[in-house]
Amino acid sequence: MVTISTEQYDLATLNVYNPSTSTWEPTTLHGDLYMVNGVTDPDTGELRRMSIGELVMVVCLARAAEKEAAVIDLMREMTNNTSFLEALTTIESKVLEGTAVGSITDKWKIDGTEYTAFSLLNHLDINPTLGKDDLITAIETKMDSMNSFSQQKMIELQSETNKRDQAYDMITNILKSLNTVQTGIANNI
């Protein structure tokens, strides 16, 4: 979460004509500087004071980073799910050939954990001691469930990717706008 605070400062004092009193009156113009928790000046370690453009950039970058992390997490979940599906496919194939679960020598390393056929089935809540037909049914049921999970995660991934891309597009548009404003100011000087 981004926490923003504001600091106001005086830009200039101008004499402005007041038609109701027919006099020139001093008016002070104010400006705002913004600070975001976590964004510090590297030299002083204090919160960095920013313009509105910089503030919007920080907020957009925070949003983009949040969405990027969500995309990475979803991709990790999908990768693990795919690895489990591949392992289940191998186990199912070997059981169909008549190999007992305890005799399957393959090992799978998924998300840092190494599994044997027996431990993988246990991990996925499939009883590895079931008879051949019941075991095949349980494996296929689990694979159907995992395929549905993958489809759901793919939809979530697409949504998070779109949100991340929108945040980056917003940053690009802000940079273009700031550049246009700065160019206009420079041309008017």
C-alpha positions, 0 to 999 in steps of 0.5 A: 500500500502506498501512503502519500503525504503532502507538503505545501510551500509558497511559490511567489507573492503577486499583486493581483488587481481586485476589481471590487476594491479597485486595488492591487492586493498581494496574493501568495501562490502555493505549490505542493510537494508529495512524499511517499513512504519508502521513497527516500532521498539517497543522500539524506535518507529522508522522504523524497519530495516529489512533484505531482508527475513524479508522485503519479509515476511512483504510484503507477510503478508500485501498481505495476510491481504489484501486478508483476509479482502476481503474474510471477506467482500465478506462473509459478503455480501453473508450472508446478501444476503442469509438473504434477500433471506430467508426473501423474501421466507417467505414473498412470502410464506405468500402472496401466502397463502393470507396474506397481506404484512401489516399483516405479523408480522415476523421481520428480523434483517439483518446487524444491521437493523431490517426489517418488511415485508413492510420495507424489500420490500421497501429496496429491491425496491419492491413495497409492495402495488402491487397486489398479482400476481404482487407482487409475480412476483416482489419478484421472479424476485428479488430473481433470481437477488439475486441468480445470485449475490450470484453466482457471489460473490461465484466466487469472494470469491473463487478467493480471497481465492485462492490469500490469500492462495497463500500469506500464502504459499509464507510466508511458503516457505520463512520461510523454505528457511530462515531456510535452509540458517540459518542452512547452515550458522550455519553449516559453522561456 
